[in-house]
Amino acid sequence: MIFGKYINRYYLKNAPALLLGLLSLLIVDIAQLMIPELYRLVINGVNLGKVVVDGQTLTFTREVLFQNICLPMIWIVLMMVIGRFLWRVCFFGSAVCVYRQICGSECLITAVVCRSSIIRSTR
């Protein structure tokens, strides 16, 4: 069960990390939608010799390629790398914290040991 009265307290304890992970995941997804637009500019520039950037028709030159396509692509890729690292650390780090809180430090070796200690403590 994802939501329940016993597990909700762990969501609340780790809410800042989970919200940061969710925000970074959304930013990465939005950044991924920008990449096909940049590819479209490259293809149109190669085929037609001109590109439309911010409503202006520009001749497809190295400067236009570098300033309007390559630099934004580099920034998007860097943003995606940092965002992917951040959301994975936030989500999986929260999972490890919840695991430690539920099982205690003595049963971090395997999940089987954790399950048996939970069963023993509820009896």
N, CA, C and O of each residue as an XYZ file, in Angstrom:
492
protein
N       0.842     -1.173      0.000
C       0.000      0.000      0.000
C       0.894      1.244      0.000
O       1.782      1.365      0.843
N       0.668      2.157     -0.926
C       1.491      3.349     -1.036
C       1.153      4.350      0.055
O       2.046      4.975      0.627
N      -0.124      4.503      0.342
C      -0.544      5.435      1.376
C      -1.224      4.662      2.490
O      -2.040      3.778      2.226
N      -0.910      4.973      3.684
C      -1.504      4.356      4.850
C      -1.066      5.124      6.078
O      -0.116      5.906      6.028
N      -1.753      4.903      7.168
C      -1.457      5.719      8.342
C      -0.064      5.451      8.897
O       0.498      6.314      9.572
N       0.507      4.282      8.632
C       1.837      3.979      9.152
C       2.957      4.499      8.245
O       4.036      4.844      8.727
N       2.709      4.556      6.967
C       3.763      4.948      6.032
C       3.749      6.450      5.741
O       4.763      6.994      5.303
N       2.622      7.132      5.973
C       2.537      8.569      5.683
C       3.539      9.385      6.477
O       4.004     10.415      5.989
N       3.881      8.968      7.660
C       4.845      9.731      8.462
C       6.229      9.739      7.796
O       6.984     10.699      7.952
N       6.558      8.691      7.068
C       7.837      8.673      6.360
C       7.811      9.615      5.164
O       8.824     10.234      4.840
N       6.656      9.729      4.504
C       6.519     10.718      3.434
C       6.701     12.122      3.990
O       7.376     12.951      3.380
N       6.110     12.388      5.127
C       6.202     13.727      5.714
C       7.616     14.036      6.187
O       8.082     15.166      6.035
N       8.308     13.049      6.761
C       9.691     13.268      7.204
C      10.611     13.585      6.037
O      11.511     14.417      6.152
N      10.382     12.922      4.919
C      11.250     13.078      3.749
C      10.633     13.964      2.674
O      11.057     13.920      1.520
N       9.640     14.765      3.037
C       8.932     15.594      2.060
C       9.843     16.575      1.324
O       9.700     16.702      0.108
N      10.777     17.280      1.985
C      11.623     18.205      1.214
C      12.444     17.504      0.131
O      12.542     18.001     -0.990
N      13.026     16.369      0.456
C      13.818     15.639     -0.534
C      12.933     15.092     -1.654
O      13.316     15.123     -2.824
N      11.766     14.600     -1.297
C      10.868     14.068     -2.324
C      10.347     15.170     -3.240
O      10.232     14.969     -4.449
N      10.032     16.329     -2.675
C       9.565     17.441     -3.502
C      10.678     17.971     -4.405
O      10.428     18.316     -5.560
N      11.897     18.038     -3.887
C      13.030     18.454     -4.712
C      13.263     17.454     -5.840
O      13.544     17.849     -6.971
N      13.148     16.173     -5.541
C      13.290     15.149     -6.570
C      12.205     15.246     -7.628
O      12.475     15.080     -8.817
N      10.982     15.514     -7.200
C       9.877     15.663     -8.147
C      10.069     16.898     -9.019
O       9.823     16.847    -10.224
N      10.504     17.998     -8.428
C      10.755     19.216     -9.194
C      11.876     19.008    -10.212
O      11.755     19.434    -11.360
N      12.953     18.363     -9.805
C      14.049     18.122    -10.750
C      13.638     17.148    -11.848
O      14.100     17.270    -12.983
N      12.783     16.189    -11.533
C      12.280     15.269    -12.553
C      11.436     16.013    -13.590
O      11.547     15.744    -14.786
N      10.608     16.930    -13.146
C       9.802     17.722    -14.075
C      10.679     18.626    -14.940
O      10.422     18.780    -16.134
N      11.707     19.222    -14.347
C      12.612     20.080    -15.119
C      13.345     19.276    -16.184
O      13.512     19.744    -17.311
N      13.779     18.076    -15.838
C      14.456     17.212    -16.817
C      13.511     16.845    -17.952
O      13.910     16.842    -19.116
N      12.266     16.536    -17.622
C      11.301     16.175    -18.660
C      11.013     17.351    -19.593
O      10.895     17.172    -20.805
N      10.903     18.543    -19.030
C      10.665     19.726    -19.863
C      11.881     20.009    -20.741
O      11.734     20.373    -21.908
N      13.079     19.845    -20.187
C      14.303     20.074    -20.966
C      14.414     19.088    -22.124
O      14.912     19.440    -23.194
N      13.954     17.862    -21.919
C      14.012     16.874    -22.991
C      13.106     17.241    -24.160
O      13.340     16.815    -25.291
N      12.075     18.030    -23.886
C      11.180     18.453    -24.967
C      11.790     19.537    -25.843
O      11.310     19.767    -26.953
N      12.835     20.208    -25.372
C      13.476     21.266    -26.146
C      14.449     20.732    -27.193
O      14.719     21.412    -28.184
N      14.970     19.548    -26.994
C      15.992     18.999    -27.883
C      15.480     18.784    -29.309
O      16.195     19.133    -30.248
N      14.282     18.228    -29.525
C      13.816     18.084    -30.910
C      13.664     19.421    -31.648
O      13.835     19.474    -32.866
N      13.348     20.489    -30.928
C      13.269     21.805    -31.555
C      14.629     22.244    -32.091
O      14.720     22.818    -33.176
N      15.672     21.975    -31.334
C      17.020     22.330    -31.779
C      17.452     21.477    -32.966
O      18.100     21.970    -33.888
N      17.089     20.189    -32.941
C      17.378     19.330    -34.094
C      16.635     19.815    -35.346
O      17.168     19.759    -36.454
N      15.414     20.285    -35.155
C      14.634     20.823    -36.269
C      15.351     22.009    -36.902
O      15.376     22.146    -38.125
N      15.940     22.874    -36.059
C      16.685     24.016    -36.589
C      17.884     23.567    -37.421
O      18.166     24.140    -38.473
N      18.585     22.546    -36.949
C      19.747     22.046    -37.690
C      19.315     21.464    -39.036
O      19.928     21.748    -40.065
N      18.271     20.661    -39.025
C      17.816     20.031    -40.272
C      17.321     21.074    -41.264
O      17.633     21.004    -42.452
N      16.545     22.045    -40.776
C      16.080     23.111    -41.672
C      17.248     23.940    -42.194
O      17.248     24.353    -43.354
N      18.234     24.183    -41.351
C      19.396     24.950    -41.789
C      20.192     24.229    -42.850
O      20.644     24.852    -43.810
N      20.375     22.930    -42.700
C      21.131     22.156    -43.685
C      20.347     22.053    -44.999
O      20.919     22.193    -46.080
N      19.044     21.808    -44.899
C      18.235     21.635    -46.114
C      17.948     22.949    -46.834
O      18.055     23.016    -48.058
N      17.587     23.986    -46.096
C      17.138     25.238    -46.710
C      18.207     26.331    -46.718
O      18.132     27.267    -47.515
N      19.189     26.218    -45.845
C      20.205     27.249    -45.749
C      19.797     28.418    -44.872
O      20.567     29.360    -44.685
N      18.575     28.359    -44.327
C      18.070     29.415    -43.452
C      17.344     28.786    -42.271
O      16.770     27.702    -42.379
N      17.381     29.486    -41.144
C      16.656     29.033    -39.954
C      15.851     30.193    -39.401
O      16.229     31.355    -39.551
N      14.748     29.871    -38.764
C      13.913     30.877    -38.111
C      14.144     30.768    -36.615
O      13.769     29.780    -35.983
N      14.777     31.816    -36.048
C      15.077     31.852    -34.618
C      14.395     33.076    -34.029
O      14.679     34.205    -34.429
N      13.506     32.853    -33.089
C      12.764     33.937    -32.419
C      12.049     34.839    -33.415
O      12.007     36.056    -33.232
N      11.494     34.260    -34.456
C      10.745     35.012    -35.448
C      11.582     35.685    -36.506
O      11.029     36.334    -37.394
N      12.895     35.559    -36.450
C      13.785     36.158    -37.435
C      14.381     35.067    -38.315
O      14.818     34.027    -37.823
N      14.394     35.312    -39.605
C      15.005     34.375    -40.537
C      16.483     34.712    -40.660
O      16.849     35.816    -41.063
N      17.326     33.750    -40.309
C      18.768     33.945    -40.337
C      19.402     32.963    -41.312
O      18.909     31.851    -41.498
N      20.489     33.380    -41.925
C      21.263     32.487    -42.772
C      21.975     31.483    -41.882
O      22.503     31.834    -40.827
N      21.984     30.246    -42.315
C      22.582     29.181    -41.511
C      24.101     29.227    -41.650
O      24.661     28.742    -42.633
N      24.754     29.813    -40.661
C      26.211     29.916    -40.635
C      26.729     29.237    -39.373
O      25.952     28.768    -38.542
N      28.042     29.192    -39.243
C      28.639     28.586    -38.051
C      28.271     29.359    -36.794
O      28.035     28.776    -35.736
N      28.224     30.685    -36.925
C      27.883     31.501    -35.762
C      26.456     31.235    -35.295
O      26.203     31.114    -34.097
N      25.533     31.144    -36.235
C      24.134     30.843    -35.902
C      24.040     29.447    -35.314
O      23.332     29.225    -34.331
N      24.750     28.512    -35.915
C      24.757     27.141    -35.411
C      25.279     27.095    -33.979
O      24.686     26.442    -33.120
N      26.380     27.782    -33.724
C      26.982     27.748    -32.398
C      26.135     28.492    -31.370
O      25.867     27.959    -30.294
N      25.707     29.720    -31.687
C      25.006     30.550    -30.715
C      23.568     30.112    -30.467
O      23.095     30.186    -29.333
N      22.877     29.667    -31.480
C      21.454     29.371    -31.340
C      21.122     27.896    -31.204
O      19.993     27.544    -30.862
N      22.096     27.028    -31.469
C      21.809     25.601    -31.401
C      22.763     24.889    -30.446
O      22.312     24.198    -29.532
N      24.059     25.042    -30.640
C      25.029     24.295    -29.833
C      25.069     24.744    -28.377
O      25.025     23.912    -27.471
N      25.150     26.042    -28.147
C      25.194     26.517    -26.760
C      23.932     26.163    -25.971
O      24.043     25.677    -24.846
N      22.729     26.394    -26.527
C      21.544     25.948    -25.782
C      21.519     24.437    -25.555
O      21.069     23.967    -24.511
N      22.009     23.677    -26.545
C      22.051     22.213    -26.391
C      22.991     21.818    -25.257
O      22.671     20.921    -24.478
N      24.132     22.467    -25.156
C      25.079     22.177    -24.070
C      24.447     22.476    -22.721
O      24.560     21.678    -21.790
N      23.775     23.630    -22.609
C      23.131     23.979    -21.338
C      22.004     23.012    -20.995
O      21.832     22.650    -19.831
N      21.250     22.599    -21.978
C      20.170     21.634    -21.731
C      20.744     20.306    -21.261
O      20.228     19.707    -20.317
N      21.807     19.840    -21.908
C      22.424     18.569    -21.515
C      22.976     18.653    -20.093
O      22.798     17.723    -19.306
N      23.639     19.750    -19.758
C      24.147     19.915    -18.390
C      23.010     19.956    -17.378
O      23.107     19.359    -16.306
N      21.934     20.658    -17.717
C      20.779     20.721    -16.828
C      20.163     19.333    -16.648
O      19.735     18.979    -15.549
N      20.119     18.558    -17.717
C      19.560     17.213    -17.625
C      20.441     16.297    -16.784
O      19.926     15.503    -15.996
N      21.747     16.393    -16.935
C      22.660     15.552    -16.146
C      22.516     15.867    -14.666
O      22.384     14.959    -13.844
N      22.540     17.145    -14.324
C      22.406     17.538    -12.917
C      21.025     17.162    -12.391
O      20.900     16.669    -11.270
N      19.990     17.392    -13.196
C      18.628     17.055    -12.764
C      18.422     15.574    -12.559
O      17.785     15.164    -11.589
N      18.952     14.763    -13.461
C      18.808     13.309    -13.302
C      19.548     12.811    -12.068
O      19.045     11.961    -11.333
N      20.738     13.342    -11.849
C      21.469     12.971    -10.640
C      20.681     13.375     -9.405
O      20.570     12.603     -8.452
N      20.139     14.573     -9.421
C      19.434     15.096     -8.255
C      18.172     14.307     -7.952
O      17.936     13.964     -6.794
N      17.352     14.007     -8.958
C      16.123     13.285     -8.643
C      16.403     11.854     -8.207
O      15.677     11.306     -7.378
N      17.438     11.249     -8.753
C      17.762      9.893     -8.313
C      18.280      9.883     -6.886
O      17.913      9.014     -6.095
N      19.132     10.843     -6.553
C      19.640     10.926     -5.184
C      18.498     11.214     -4.213
O      18.436     10.624     -3.134
N      17.604     12.111     -4.589
C      16.495     12.463     -3.698
C      15.548     11.278     -3.491
O      15.200     10.959     -2.354
N      15.133     10.631     -4.566
C      14.188      9.523     -4.426
C      14.824      8.308     -3.759
O      14.278      7.776     -2.792
N      15.960      7.870     -4.261
C      16.574      6.676     -3.718
C      17.191      6.933     -2.354
O      17.229      6.037     -1.511
N      17.678      8.159     -2.125
C      18.181      8.512     -0.805
C      17.073      8.499      0.232
O      17.283      8.060      1.362
N      15.892      8.979     -0.145
C      14.745      8.923      0.753
C      14.344      7.476      1.033
O      13.958      7.130      2.149
N      14.441      6.646      0.013
C      14.110      5.232      0.210
C      15.065      4.579      1.204
O      14.640      3.788      2.047
N      16.346      4.905      1.109
C      17.322      4.356      2.049
C      17.047      4.869      3.452
O      17.146      4.112      4.418
N      16.700      6.148      3.576
C      16.388      6.705      4.897
C      15.167      6.029      5.506
O      15.167      5.711      6.695
N      14.134      5.809      4.712
C      12.941      5.125      5.221
C      13.281      3.699      5.613
O      12.808      3.208      6.638
N      14.088      3.035      4.817
C      14.508      1.673      5.127
C      15.228      1.621      6.463
O      14.976      0.734      7.278
N      16.127      2.578      6.686
C      16.857      2.619      7.948
C      15.942      2.927      9.116
O      16.116      2.375     10.202
N      14.974      3.798      8.906
C      14.049      4.138      9.977
C      13.138      2.972     10.327
O      12.813      2.759     11.495
N      12.730      2.225      9.325
C      11.841      1.087      9.575
C      12.605     -0.070     10.189
O      12.156     -0.663     11.171
N      13.749     -0.394      9.623
C      14.463     -1.595     10.020
C      15.471     -1.365     11.129
O      15.808     -2.299     11.856
N      15.947     -0.179     11.270
C      17.007      0.056     12.240
C      18.356     -0.243     11.621
O      18.435     -0.818     10.535
N      19.401      0.141     12.300
C      20.737     -0.013     11.729
C      21.241     -1.446     11.761
O      22.177     -1.778     11.033
N      20.646     -2.307     12.584
C      21.152     -3.667     12.689
C      20.746     -4.566     11.527
O      21.315     -5.644     11.359
N      19.784     -4.148     10.731
C      19.308     -5.034      9.662
C      19.468     -4.388      8.293
O      18.588     -4.530      7.444
N      20.554     -3.691      8.062
C      20.775     -3.062      6.767
C      21.359     -4.023      5.732
O      21.543     -3.641      4.576
N      21.651     -5.254      6.124
C      22.334     -6.171      5.228
C      21.418     -6.642      4.100
O      21.768     -6.513      2.927
N      20.261     -7.182      4.441
C      19.347     -7.658      3.399
C      17.918     -7.329      3.770
O      17.599     -7.077      4.932
N      17.065     -7.335      2.764
C      15.651     -7.071      2.995
C      14.987     -8.219      3.740
O      13.991     -8.013      4.433
N      15.522     -9.414      3.608
C      14.949    -10.567      4.300
C      15.083    -10.388      5.803
O      14.147    -10.674      6.550
N      16.218     -9.924      6.243
C      16.429     -9.686      7.667
C      15.478     -8.606      8.148
O      14.943     -8.705      9.253
N      15.256     -7.576      7.342
C      14.353     -6.491      7.701
C      12.928     -7.009      7.842
O      12.240     -6.682      8.809
N      12.489     -7.805      6.896
C      11.128     -8.344      6.969
C      10.940     -9.210      8.209
O       9.895     -9.149      8.857
N      11.935    -10.008      8.539
C      11.784    -10.865      9.709
C      11.777    -10.045     10.993
O      11.082    -10.410     11.941
N      12.533     -8.944     11.054
C      12.527     -8.126     12.260
C      11.216     -7.366     12.408
O      10.767     -7.129     13.530
N      10.592     -6.979     11.292
C       9.286     -6.321     11.371
C       8.233     -7.312     11.848
O       7.378     -6.978     12.668
N       8.302     -8.521     11.332
C       7.320     -9.534     11.744
C       7.471     -9.837     13.223
O       6.472     -9.963     13.932
N       8.723     -9.959     13.708
C       8.949    -10.228     15.135
C       8.472     -9.084     16.011
O       7.925     -9.318     17.088
N       8.673     -7.837     15.562
C       8.308     -6.699     16.400
C       6.798     -6.477     16.440
O       6.306     -5.845     17.375
N       6.044     -6.978     15.454
C       4.590     -6.786     15.470
C       3.880     -7.885     16.227
O       2.684     -7.759     16.493
N       4.554     -8.942     16.579
C       3.900    -10.045     17.309
C       3.808     -9.762     18.776
O       3.288    -10.582     19.532
